[in-house]
Amino acid sequence: MKARRPSQVFDRRRAGVLLHPTSLPDATHGALGQAARSFVDWLVAGGFSVWQFLPLGPVGADRSPYFARSNHAGDPGLVDLATLSDQGLIGTAELADVDRPAVLAAAGRRLRGRAAPDRDAFDRFLAREAHWLGDYALFTAIQARAGGRPWWDWPEELRRREPAALARERRGLAAAIEDIETCQYFFHSQWHALRDYAAGLGVRLFGDVPIYVAPDSVEVWAHTELFQLDDAGQPTAVAGVPPDYFSKDGQRWGNPLYRWEAHERTGFAWWIERLRAQFDLFDLVRIDHFRGLEGYWAVPAGAPTAATGEWHKAPGEALLARARDTFGSLEVVAEDLGVITPEVEQLRDGFALPGMRVGQFGFDGDQRNVHVPHNWTRHSVGYTGTHDNDTTAGWFAQLDARAQRLVADYVGAPPGEAVPALLRSVLASVAVLAVAPMQDLLGLGTEARMNLPGTTEGNWGWGFEWSAVPPGLAARCRHWNELYGRA
């Protein structure tokens, strides 16, 4: 086992902001340029040293970042065209072109047409990322030519990845594949420039790893043996969660489940490469639905709801041990929300992974509730709410009068001031890292909610403008972060 490295995030008390880059203002040409750097500057002014993101992978029509189409690729929609213009790869007029894919393709052709040393970094990227980039580019090019049809509806020779058929497609789609590969170079080079900029100002980047991937993804197409699929490429069982207080039918997510025995035979190689890619992008990552590493709810593929599923064990301990031996330490947060069993807690604590505590979940009248701030532990990440919750102002407005009085009494403020007081209680808590969604810092209501679980429309679209940020907000946040030892 390698020696554990000192934590780069949990070395001291910190505060962070949860904001996906698609929500940034002034991101007309893409988020990974000046729009992101301006937000880093604002974080520093506010005394924040952590920026938390949702997953960054390519999204589908529903825009959900949790239906990942690739473990490694970035969303082309985040690539900043203004940066490419500064590099002489696109003209000023192209910045106004509504056909973004065509502009990115033109920039890629210009880059590939340059001589060394201008394209040396691109060539190194191709060599370094060949283990995933070729499959991703081929998958994306075939699907585009197929009008977006999922891979299981492709001709059998492509669905089964027959070598001769794949070689023929690589030749026929060579131009499209080059464009896709170059676009990924743009994303990764701009991301690492942003990470360097943030690191120079003391800001750590906090990412998110969905436990499952989308059925129509390069990951499933290229590794069918690792998933519970039939001969036609269809899941035999899908992921979800059982019925609970919030949902009488449970939640049927539809992701294919892992064939864990196949992962174990490879020493969890697929998972190790997945985590390696995330550690290359972020200083810290959250594993979404962490409890699925201990046991997962398997829903029969033909079932209309998740109510008829059943629990199965997962080899989380062996996987995390393999990851710890590989990376030397695990800069990982366990998303341990919902109904968590002692076995899940043992898995989390056995690897010293911080869990999550959410202020909005703490006011059911039970003072033993782990989400009441006085029950939080130092080795945890405390939130006002997450991307799946209503905003804190929206949540408070929908509480009944009795619950509102309970919250106000707990935070020691009149009901009209309870929301900012709850934010302060999160910052004042013992949790080593305290995080608030940007919506909560702005005091916004339900109209600014990012996601409503169990729905597929109207989500992931919230964004803000700098004109909506009070001029004194950064100074007020800095005062709070200094007051509570987080600046």
SETILUM-657106 format. One line per 3 residues: for each residue x, y, z of C-alpha. Coordinates in steps of 0.25 Angstrom, whole numbers, always signed. Example, Ala and Ser with C-alpha at 12.3 -4.5 7.8 and 13.67 -1.06 7.14 Angstrom:
! residues 2
+49,-18,+31 | +55,-4,+29;
This chain:
! residues 487
+0,+0,+0 | +5,+14,-4 | +7,+24,+7;
-5,+33,+9 | -3,+47,+4 | -8,+59,+13;
-22,+64,+9 | -22,+75,-1 | -36,+80,+4;
-38,+75,+18 | -25,+81,+23 | -33,+92,+30;
-47,+98,+31 | -52,+102,+18 | -65,+108,+11;
-69,+105,-3 | -80,+109,-13 | -88,+99,-21;
-90,+104,-36 | -90,+96,-49 | -82,+104,-60;
-95,+104,-68 | -101,+114,-58 | -89,+124,-59;
-92,+138,-65 | -86,+144,-77 | -83,+130,-83;
-89,+133,-96 | -77,+127,-103 | -75,+116,-93;
-72,+115,-78 | -58,+111,-77 | -52,+124,-80;
-53,+138,-74 | -67,+134,-68 | -61,+123,-60;
-49,+132,-56 | -58,+143,-51 | -65,+133,-42;
-52,+129,-36 | -49,+143,-33 | -62,+145,-27;
-60,+132,-18 | -47,+138,-13 | -53,+151,-10;
-64,+144,-2 | -54,+136,+6 | -58,+123,-1;
-47,+113,-5 | -55,+101,-11 | -63,+101,-24;
-73,+89,-25 | -78,+84,-38 | -88,+75,-44;
-82,+64,-54 | -75,+70,-66 | -78,+60,-76;
-86,+61,-89 | -101,+62,-87 | -113,+57,-95;
-126,+64,-99 | -130,+65,-84 | -117,+72,-80;
-116,+63,-68 | -101,+62,-64 | -104,+50,-56;
-107,+41,-69 | -92,+41,-72 | -89,+37,-87;
-74,+36,-84 | -65,+34,-72 | -55,+43,-78;
-60,+53,-88 | -64,+67,-85 | -77,+74,-90;
-73,+81,-103 | -84,+92,-99 | -74,+97,-88;
-62,+100,-98 | -60,+115,-98 | -60,+120,-112;
-54,+134,-108 | -41,+126,-103 | -40,+119,-117;
-41,+133,-123 | -30,+138,-115 | -22,+126,-119;
-25,+130,-134 | -33,+117,-136 | -46,+124,-140;
-49,+138,-145 | -57,+149,-138 | -69,+147,-147;
-70,+132,-143 | -72,+136,-129 | -86,+140,-133;
-89,+128,-141 | -100,+120,-135 | -95,+107,-141;
-86,+104,-130 | -81,+90,-134 | -77,+96,-148;
-69,+106,-141 | -62,+96,-132 | -59,+87,-144;
-53,+99,-152 | -44,+102,-140 | -40,+88,-139;
-36,+87,-154 | -28,+100,-152 | -21,+94,-140;
-18,+81,-147 | -12,+89,-159 | -2,+96,-150;
+13,+91,-150 | +21,+87,-138 | +22,+93,-127;
+8,+99,-128 | +1,+86,-128 | +11,+78,-119;
+2,+79,-107 | -10,+73,-116 | -1,+62,-120;
+3,+59,-106 | -12,+59,-102 | -15,+49,-113;
-5,+39,-108 | -8,+41,-93 | -23,+39,-95;
-23,+29,-106 | -28,+18,-96 | -42,+25,-96;
-42,+36,-107 | -42,+26,-119 | -55,+19,-114;
-62,+32,-110 | -59,+39,-123 | -64,+27,-131;
-76,+24,-123 | -80,+39,-124 | -77,+39,-139;
-85,+27,-142 | -97,+32,-134 | -97,+45,-141;
-98,+38,-154 | -109,+29,-149 | -117,+41,-146;
-116,+39,-131 | -121,+25,-130 | -116,+17,-118;
-104,+8,-120 | -113,-5,-118 | -121,-1,-130;
-108,+0,-139 | -105,-11,-149 | -101,-24,-141;
-87,-23,-146 | -85,-10,-139 | -93,-13,-127;
-84,-25,-125 | -72,-17,-128 | -67,-26,-139;
-52,-22,-142 | -54,-21,-157 | -66,-13,-156;
-60,-3,-146 | -48,-2,-155 | -57,+1,-167;
-64,+12,-158 | -51,+18,-154 | -47,+20,-168;
-60,+25,-173 | -63,+35,-161 | -48,+39,-160;
-51,+54,-162 | -63,+54,-152 | -54,+46,-142;
-43,+56,-143 | -53,+68,-140 | -58,+61,-128;
-44,+57,-123 | -39,+72,-124 | -52,+77,-117;
-48,+68,-105 | -34,+74,-106 | -40,+88,-105;
-49,+84,-93 | -37,+78,-85 | -27,+89,-88;
-37,+99,-84 | -41,+92,-72 | -27,+90,-67;
-24,+105,-70 | -36,+108,-61 | -31,+98,-50;
-17,+105,-50 | -23,+118,-49 | -32,+114,-37;
-20,+107,-30 | -12,+120,-32 | -22,+127,-24;
-24,+116,-13 | -37,+110,-19 | -39,+95,-19;
-49,+89,-29 | -59,+78,-24 | -65,+69,-35;
-76,+58,-35 | -76,+44,-40 | -89,+38,-43;
-89,+24,-38 | -96,+19,-51 | -94,+22,-66;
-105,+24,-76 | -109,+12,-84 | -107,+19,-97;
-92,+22,-94 | -79,+19,-99 | -76,+12,-86;
-87,+2,-88 | -84,+0,-103 | -69,-2,-101;
-70,-11,-88 | -83,-19,-90 | -77,-30,-81;
-76,-21,-69 | -91,-18,-69 | -104,-27,-67;
-108,-28,-81 | -115,-38,-90 | -110,-42,-104;
-117,-31,-110 | -110,-20,-102 | -123,-18,-93;
-121,-17,-78 | -127,-29,-70 | -128,-21,-58;
-127,-6,-56 | -123,+4,-45 | -132,+11,-35;
-136,+12,-21 | -148,+6,-13 | -161,+12,-8;
-159,+22,+3 | -166,+33,+10 | -164,+42,-2;
-168,+33,-13 | -178,+21,-11 | -173,+14,-24;
-158,+17,-22 | -149,+23,-33 | -146,+15,-46;
-134,+22,-51 | -132,+12,-63 | -117,+11,-63;
-111,-2,-66 | -105,-9,-53 | -91,-14,-52;
-87,-29,-53 | -78,-27,-41 | -72,-41,-42;
-66,-37,-56 | -60,-24,-49 | -54,-32,-38;
-47,-41,-48 | -40,-29,-55 | -36,-23,-41;
-46,-12,-43 | -38,-7,-55 | -50,+1,-61;
-53,+7,-48 | -39,+11,-45 | -38,+18,-59;
-51,+25,-56 | -46,+30,-43 | -32,+34,-49;
-39,+42,-59 | -47,+50,-48 | -34,+52,-39;
-28,+58,-52 | -39,+68,-52 | -42,+71,-38;
-35,+72,-24 | -47,+65,-18 | -59,+56,-23;
-72,+52,-18 | -77,+38,-21 | -92,+40,-23;
-101,+29,-17 | -89,+24,-9 | -98,+13,-3;
-99,+6,-16 | -84,+2,-14 | -89,-6,-2;
-102,-11,-7 | -111,-8,-19 | -126,-8,-22;
-128,-16,-35 | -141,-13,-42 | -146,-24,-53;
-144,-17,-67 | -158,-19,-70 | -164,-13,-57;
-171,+0,-59 | -167,+5,-45 | -156,+2,-35;
-165,-4,-25 | -162,-19,-29 | -147,-18,-28;
-138,-25,-18 | -125,-23,-11 | -112,-29,-15;
-98,-28,-9 | -87,-20,-16 | -72,-21,-14;
-70,-7,-9 | -59,-11,+1 | -51,-18,-9;
-52,-7,-19 | -49,+4,-9 | -37,-4,-4;
-32,-5,-18 | -34,+10,-21 | -26,+13,-8;
-15,+4,-12 | -14,+11,-25 | -15,+25,-22;
-9,+25,-8 | -21,+33,-2 | -35,+35,-6;
-40,+50,-7 | -54,+45,-7 | -67,+49,-1;
-78,+39,+1 | -92,+44,-3 | -99,+36,+8;
-112,+43,+8 | -125,+35,+9 | -127,+22,+17;
-113,+18,+21 | -111,+4,+27 | -100,+1,+38;
-93,-6,+27 | -92,+6,+18 | -87,+14,+30;
-76,+4,+33 | -71,+4,+18 | -71,+19,+19;
-64,+20,+32 | -54,+9,+29 | -48,+17,+18;
-49,+30,+26 | -58,+36,+16 | -66,+49,+20;
-81,+48,+18 | -91,+59,+15 | -100,+66,+25;
-111,+75,+20 | -118,+86,+28 | -131,+85,+21;
-132,+70,+26 | -130,+73,+40 | -144,+79,+45;
-153,+68,+46 | -154,+70,+61 | -145,+59,+65;
-132,+64,+72 | -125,+51,+69 | -126,+54,+54;
-112,+53,+48 | -115,+66,+39 | -118,+75,+51;
-105,+84,+51 | -102,+81,+66 | -101,+66,+62;
-91,+68,+51 | -77,+63,+52 | -64,+70,+48;
-61,+59,+38 | -73,+63,+29 | -77,+73,+18;
-89,+81,+23 | -99,+87,+13 | -111,+97,+13;
-116,+88,+2 | -112,+81,-10 | -115,+82,-25;
-126,+72,-23 | -133,+80,-12 | -141,+92,-14;
-134,+105,-11 | -133,+108,+4 | -143,+120,+3;
-152,+111,-6 | -152,+100,+4 | -154,+109,+16;
-166,+116,+9 | -173,+103,+7 | -172,+98,+22;
-184,+99,+31 | -184,+110,+41 | -180,+100,+52;
-168,+96,+45 | -164,+110,+41 | -164,+114,+56;
-156,+102,+59 | -145,+106,+49 | -145,+120,+53;
-144,+116,+68 | -133,+107,+65 | -125,+117,+57;
-128,+129,+67 | -135,+138,+57 | -149,+143,+53;
-156,+135,+43 | -153,+146,+32 | -138,+144,+35;
-137,+129,+37 | -131,+126,+23 | -119,+134,+24;
-117,+130,+39 | -118,+115,+35 | -107,+118,+25;
-99,+124,+36 | -101,+112,+45 | -95,+103,+34;
-83,+112,+33 | -82,+112,+48 | -83,+97,+49;
-72,+87,+53 | -72,+81,+39 | -58,+83,+32;
-64,+87,+19 | -77,+96,+18 | -84,+97,+5;
-96,+106,+0 | -102,+106,-14 | -100,+119,-21;
-115,+120,-20 | -115,+120,-5 | -105,+131,-5;
-114,+140,-14 | -126,+136,-5 | -134,+131,-17;
-147,+124,-17 | -152,+111,-23 | -151,+118,-37;
-136,+116,-36 | -137,+101,-33 | -127,+93,-41;
-133,+79,-41 | -146,+72,-36 | -143,+57,-35;
-152,+48,-42 | -155,+58,-53 | -149,+59,-67;
-153,+73,-71 | -150,+87,-67 | -137,+83,-59;
-123,+88,-60 | -126,+101,-67 | -124,+111,-56;
-113,+122,-57 | -110,+136,-51 | -105,+149,-56;
-95,+158,-48 | -106,+169,-48 | -114,+160,-38;
-102,+159,-28 | -103,+169,-18 | -90,+178,-18;
-87,+175,-3 | -90,+160,-3 | -75,+156,-5;
-71,+165,+7 | -82,+159,+15 | -78,+145,+12;
-63,+148,+15 | -67,+153,+28 | -75,+141,+32;
-64,+132,+27 | -54,+139,+35 | -63,+139,+47;
-64,+124,+46 | -50,+121,+43 | -52,+117,+28;
-46,+128,+20;
